Amino acid sequence: MDTGTHVVMGVALGGIATLDPVVGTDPSMAQAVMIAAIAGSQAPDIDTILKLKNNAVYIRHHRGFTHSIPAVLAWSLMIPGILFLFYPEANLLHLWLWTLAAVALHVFVDIFNAYGTQAVRPFSKKWVALGLINTFDPFIFTSHLVAIAAWLAGAHQGYTFLALYIVLAGYYLLRLLMQRRIKRSLHAKIDDIEEIIISPTMKFRQWRIAVKTKSAFHVGRSIEGNVVIIDTFNRVPMPESTVMKAAKQDKNISAFLSFSPVYRWEIDTYKDHYEVRFIDLRYRSKGHYPFVAIAHIERDNLDLITSYTGWIFSEEKLQKKLKLGSV
């Protein structure tokens, strides 16, 4: 989820914590738990700073180790340890439990995005992405704001947020049923499906669709319950050519391939270089596929000239990135 949603979820969990007698009967403890819940709801996203280095590092590692089982346990110990210096009278066990709940909730809700997390590390580095909820969901965020407003207006803190989360559990179930209906429609339209990747949008009844079959990739949308296939690409195996091997050595191409489950590739030949391009098919927007990785390889010695991976919404901007040497 986005940062704002994680913040309001931390507030909500801090509110629910007041139903714990150890927290609810001690204002100082309640304050410590609220701080811990907000901090815990943000801690796993500390890896966002990787974007300051380059896109390749960010793509490969964001929501990776910082969202893993060892990291969840580490955050849940570190945050109470720091807070205990300021709240020495706090019940350390309950402070730890509610911090653990906040960090675990962060990772749990991120699983429902299309981006996903490596939440089961160290047992597996597989990305777990259920594709039910957009990174920013207007209903989830707005409902938290309404609950916070009700609390500030005098409603019972614990029961208000508990009621909110009961409603949200129903909302997640509804999204799951909607997604399953889309999958049934796709199986009725397309034969030999190997994988379906559904990405929710900010609009409640609009979903992006990418489908792998034995021979093709299909890209489409589900709008108001109607599934429409927009683009179809032949599924061509990646060649074992020297040019492709050279491109796959590049950090930007490698990061893209480690992250993207469904993509097509292109190789174009120019006077002095080859251009190798990979295009993620999950994020079609206004007729464009904005998430790409591209590398320019010298024709003579197959050395890397320049490369880039990330979100690009025009060819002109992409070429500017490449000219700047965004390797």
N, C-alpha and C positions, 0 to 999 in steps of 0.2 A: 504494500500500500504506500501511498505518498506520506510525506512527513507530517502534514497536518492531521491526517486521519490517525496516524500512530499516536500523536499527541493526545487527541480527544479520547482515544481508546485507553490511554494511560490514565487519564482523568476518570473515565468510567470505571476502570478496574479499581482505582483508589477509592472510588465511592462504594463499590460493592464490598470492598475490604472492611468497611465499617460495620458490616453484618457479623464480622468476626468479633466476639465479645472482647478479646484481648485488644483489638484495635478500636472498636467503637466506644469503649468506656474510658479511653485515655486519649485526650486531645493531642498530647505530644506524640504518642505512638501513631495516631491517625495522620498527623502531619508528616511524620517520617515515612510512613507507608505511601502516602500520596506522592511525595517526592521520588521515592523508590520506584513506584509504578510508572511515573512519567519518564524517569531516567531509563528504566528497563525497557520501556516501549520504544525508546530511541536507540539504545546501545548497539543492536546488531547492524544498524545502518552506518556505523562509523566508517565502513569501507567505502562510503561515497567519496571520501577524500582521494581515493585512487584515481578519480577522474582528473584530478589536477596533474597527474603524471602523463597519462595518455589514454585514449579510448581502448586500446588493445588490453592493457592491464585491467581497466575498469570492467570491460565486458567479460573477461576471463574469470575475474575474482569477485565481482559484486554479487552479493547474496550467496557467496560460497562459504568459506570457512567461518566467517562471522555469524552465519546462521546455522552452524553445525551443532550437533549435540554437545561436544566439548566446550564450544564457545558459549552456548546457553548456560551451561553449568558455571563457567568462569564468570560471566556477567552477573549471575545470580549471587555469587560469592563476593565479587569485587564491590558492587554497589552498596550492599549492606555494610561491608567492612568500612567503607568511607563514611557512610552516614552514621555509623556507630560512634565515630569520633565526635560528632555534633549532638547525637542523641544517646548518650551512654546509658540512660535509663530504659531504652527501648528493649522490647523482647526480641532478642536476636533471631530466634527460631521463626517467629511469625513474620518478622521483617524479611527474612530470607525466603520464606514460602511465598509471600506476596510479590517479591521481586522476581522470583523464579516464574511465577504465573504471568507476570508482565512480559518478560523476555520470551517465554514460550508462546504467549498469545501473539506477539509480533511475528515470530517465525511461522506460526500456524496460519495466520490470515494471509501471509505472503504466498503460501502454497496455493491458494485459490486464484492467484493471478496467472496470466499467461506466461509471464517471465519466470515465475517459480523460484525455488531455492534448492540448495544442496543440503536439505534439512536432515538427511539420514547419514551424513558423514559422521564418523569415519567408516561406517559399514558399506557405504556406496557413494560414489561421486555423481550418481545420476541426478539430473535436475527434476525435481518434483513440481509439476505445474499443472494444476487441474483446470485452469481456464474458465472459471465461473464468474469471477469478479474483476472488473477493470482496476488498474492501479489506483485510480481515483473514482470512487463510486459515489455519485451525488446523494443517493438515498442514505447510504451508511454514514457519510459525513454530516449531512443535514440532520438526521435523526439523533446523532450525538449532540449536536448543538441544541436541539430542542430539549433533550434530556438535561443538559447542563443548565439551560435557561430555567427549566422547571425546578431544578435543585436550588438555584440561586433565588428563585421566587418563593422558596419555602417548602418544596416537596421533600419527602424523606429521601436522603441521599442514597442509601443502600438499595431500597426497594425500587426507586426510580430507575437506577442503572441496571438492576437485575431484570426489571420488566423490559427495558430496552434490549437487553441481550437475548431474552426469550423471543422477542419480535424479530431480531436479526437472525436467530437460528431458523425461524420460519422463512425468512427472506432467502437465506442460503439454500434451503431445501427447495424453494420455488425456482431458484436459478439452476439448480441441479436438474430438476424436472424439465425445464426449458431446454437445457443443453441436450438431454437425452432425446427429446423430441426432434431436435435438429439432426442428431446422429441417425435416428431412425429414417428420417427423410432422405439423408444422404445415401444410406444403404439401399433405399428404394430406387434412387436415381442412378447410382454408379456401381458398376461391378468390380470385383477383385480389389476391394479396398484393403490396404495394408495398415494405414494409420490416418486418423482424423485429428486435426489440430484446430480447436475452436478458441478464438480470442474475443472476449467481450469488449464492447466499446462503452463509452460514457452514456450512450443511449440505451435505455432499458431493453428494448426489443430489437436491437441491432447487434449482430455478431459477425466477426470476420471468420472465414473458413479456409483452411488449406487441407487438401486431401492427397495422400499418396496412394497410387495404385501400382500394379506391376509395370505398367508402361507409360504412365503419365502423372503429372501433377495438376490438380484442379484447384482453382482459387475462386472463392465466391463470397456471398453474403447471405445472412438470414435477416430479413426485414419483416417485422410484423408477422412472424411465423412462416413466411414464405422463403424457401431456399432457392437461390439463384446462382448458377455457375457463370462466372464472368470471363475467366481466362483458363485455357488448358495448354499445358506445355508437355512436349514429349519428354519422357524421363530417359535421359542419355547418360550412360555411365561416365564417370570422370576418367579421362584418359591418363595413362601412365607415361605421358610424354615428358621429355626433359624440361620443357617450359612449365608444365603443371607442377612437376616435382620442385622446381626452383621457386615457384610462387608459394607453395605450401610450406616452404622454409621460413617465409616472412612472418613476423610476429602478428601483424594485423590480420592476415589471411588465416593463420593458425587460430587466433582468438575467435574469429568469426565461425570457423568450422567447429570449434569446441562448444559453441553456444547454439548455433542454428540447427534445428532438426529437419527443416525442409527448405531447400534452396535450389536454384538452377545456376549454371555457370556458363561463361562465354570466354572465348579466346579470340582476340582480334590482332591482326598483324599490321604493323606500320613500318615506315621506312627504316627506322633505327631501333624499334622496340616492339615487344609484344605487350598487349594489355590483357590481363586475366581478371575477370570480374565474377564475383559471387553475389547473388541477389536473394535475400530472404523473402519467401513468399507469404509470410504470415501477416504482414502489415500493409497490405494494399490500401492506398488512400488517394482518392481523386485520380484514379488511373495510373498511379505511380507507386513503385516499390521503394520506399525511402531507406530501408536498412540494407547496406551493401558493404562489401569489402572489395578493394581493387588494388592491383599491383602492376607496375610497369617494370618489365624485365628487358635488359639489353639483348639485342639479337645476336651480337657477336660472342659474348662470353657468359650470357645468362645471369649477369649480376643484377641485383635489385637497384632500380633507379629511384623509385618512390612508391609509397603505398598509403592506404587510408582505410579505416573501417569506422562506421558510425551511421548516423542519420543524415541523409542528404535529400533535399526536396527539389533540387534542380541540377541538371548536368553542368551548368555554368559554375555553381558553387563547388561541385565535386572537382572540376578541373582546377579551380583556384586552390583547393586544398592540396591537390597533387603537385601543383607548381611550387607551392610553399614548402614542399618536401615534408609532408606530414607523415613521416615514417615512425 
